[in-house]
Amino acid sequence: MRLTDTYVGNNTECMSNRAVRSRLTASERRELIVEAGLAEFAEVGYEAASLGRIATAAGVARTVLYDHFPSKLALFQALLETEQEALVSYLRAALTSSGSVEDRWRATFDAFFRFVEEQPLAWRLLYPDRPPLDSEAADEHRRHRAEYNRLMADLLAADARRAGLEPDTVQARALFAMHRDALSGAARWWRHHPDVTRTEIVEAAMAALYTGFGGLQPG
């Protein structure tokens, strides 16, 4: 095959792809932008993220991206909201399920780590190794984390009361914070130890967070 034949073939394929993209609805284009944006922010962080690369990955012109999201911050805000709701939806069903408190907590830990396993880009967006430095993006990230913490405290309130803790006390809020940070730390560790199964990490969380560190001692 001649080089010109290859060029013509590749050019024809590119033209075909552009034609397909031009026939997409606005909502379909938005979804492509969202998917590309999630990958970009998760991989390189807020500051290094490029709207040009996002538009290219989505297969749309940059002007089309701006039709949906007028700025990088607007896209970042939309992604935080969407992925946080996805995480909460994983946890809500477990926390509101029937059964013993121990069953619910094991199901909740499993749901949390299942989200980390099944939605790795979303996890890295919500829990980046380096949070945004940009003041507006950092404020937005903190706001969503605070809202997530509030929602989780509400979901945990019933079990806290069964344990004799009022959810709005200092002790209860400190315990919620310890559990939250311990789970996120365990998830980061798990990312670097892919040989560990989800069952194993859930049981480790149960031993440390439900039973307490005393539960690890013999007898």
N, C-alpha and C positions, 0 to 999 in steps of 0.2 A: 504494500500500500504506500502511495506517495504521501509526503508530508502535507501537501496541499489537500489531499483527500481527508487526512486526519483533522486538519484545521477546519475544513468545511463541515465534517461530521460533528466536531465539538461545538462549532459555532451554531450549527442547526439545533443541537441539543440545548444549548444555552437559550436560544431564541424560543424553543419549545417550552423550557422551564419558565421563562418570563411570561409567555402567553398564558400558561396555566395559572401563574400567580396573579395575572391581571384579571382573571375571571373569578377570583376569590371574593367572597363577601367581606364587608368591613369587619364583621366579628371574627371571621377566619383569619384575616390579616392581623387583627389585634392578638389573637391567640398565638400566632407565629412570633410576633414581637415579644409577647410575654415569655414564651418558652426560651427564646434567644436571650432575653434580658436576664432571666433566672440563671442560665448557664454562665453568662458573663459576670454578673455580680458575685455568684458563688465561687467562680474560679479565680478572679483577680481582685475582688473587693470593690468598694464603691469608688474610691478615688481613681483607680486605674481603669475602671470600666469605660468603654467607649461606645457612644451611641452610633458612631459610624460602623463599628464592628457588629453591633447588635442588628442594625438595619441590614447589613450584608448577610449575616447569618439567617435572618428572617426572610431574605429574598425580596425586600421592599426598598423603595427609595427612602432616603432620609426624610424627605418632605412628608412621605406617608406616615413614617414613625411619629413625626411631630403632630400629625392630624389626630393621633390617638393619645400621645403623651407629650405635652409641651416642653418637658425638660427631663433631664436625667433623674432629678429628685422625684418628679411625679411618677415616673416608672418605678423607682425604688419604693415609694410609698405604696403603690398598688400591689407590688409583689409582696411586701411585708404583710399587708392586710390579708391577701389571699392565702399565703402559706401559713400564717399564724392560725387562721381559721381552719385550715386543713389539719394542723397539729392538734388543735383543740377538739376537732371532730373525732380524731383517733382516740383521744383520752376520755371524752365525755361519755361515750357508750360504756366504757369499762368502769368509770367511776360511779355511774348511775345504775349499774347492773345489780341483780339480786345475788344472794349468797352471803357468805360470811365476809367480815372486813378483810380478813387475810386473802380470800379469793379475789375480792375487788382490787386490792393493792397489787397482787400478783398480775392480774389482768391489766391493770393500769401501767405497771412497769413494762409489761410485754408490749402494750400498745405504743408506749413511748419509744422503745427500742425498735419496734416494727416500723415506725415512722422514719427513724434514722436509717434503717436498712432499706426501706422501699423508696424513700424520698431524699436521697443524699444531697442533692443540690438545694432543696428547700431547707434541710437541716443546716447546711453551711451558710445559707443566707441569714437564717434566724440566729445562729450561734457561730458567727465567724471567729476565726483565730485572732483577727485584728478588727475590732469594731471601727466604724467610720470615723475619720478625723474631721471631716467637714461638719461645721457646727449644725447646720440644718439637718443633714442626714443623721448625725449623731443624736440630735434631739428626737427625730422621728423614730430611730431605732430604740431609744430609751422609752419613748411613749408606748410603743407596741409591746415592749417587754413588761412594762408596768401594767398594761391592760391584760396581758397574758397572766401575770402573777395574780391579778385581782380575780380573773375568771377561775383560775385553778383553786384559789382560796375558797371561792364560793362553792366549787364542786367538792372540795375536801371538808367543808364545814360540818356536814352531817356526821362523818366518821370522827372528826375532831371532838365533837360534842359527846359521842359515844365513849370516847376515851377520857372524858372529863375535862376537855379543854375548850374554852370559848374561843372561836376563831379570831376575834379581834384583840386578844390579849398579846402581850409582848412575847410570851413563851410560845404561843401557837404560831405567830408570825415568824419568829426566829426558826422554829422547826420547819415551816413551809420553805423558808429560804434555804435552809440546810439541805432539804430533800431536793429542791430545784437545782441547786448548784452541784450537789453530788451526782445527780443523774446526768447533767450536762457534761461534767468531768468524766464520768464513766463512758459516755458516748464518744468523747474525744479519744479516750484511751482505746476504745473498741475499734475505732477507725484504723488505728495502727496495729491492731492485732486481729486481722480478718479470720484467723484460724479459730477464734473463739466463737461458739455458736450463740444465737440469741437466747436459747434456754439457759446457757451457762451464765450469761451476763445478767439475766433476769434473776436467777437464783442468788447471784452475788449481791444484787441490789436488795433482794428480800432479806438476806442475812444481815446486811449492814443497816438498812433503813427501816425495815419492818420489825425484825426481831431485835435489832440493836447489836452493837459490836460484842456485847456480852454473849450473844448467841453463837459467836464463833469459837468460844472457849469450850474445851472438852467438858462434857457433863452439864 
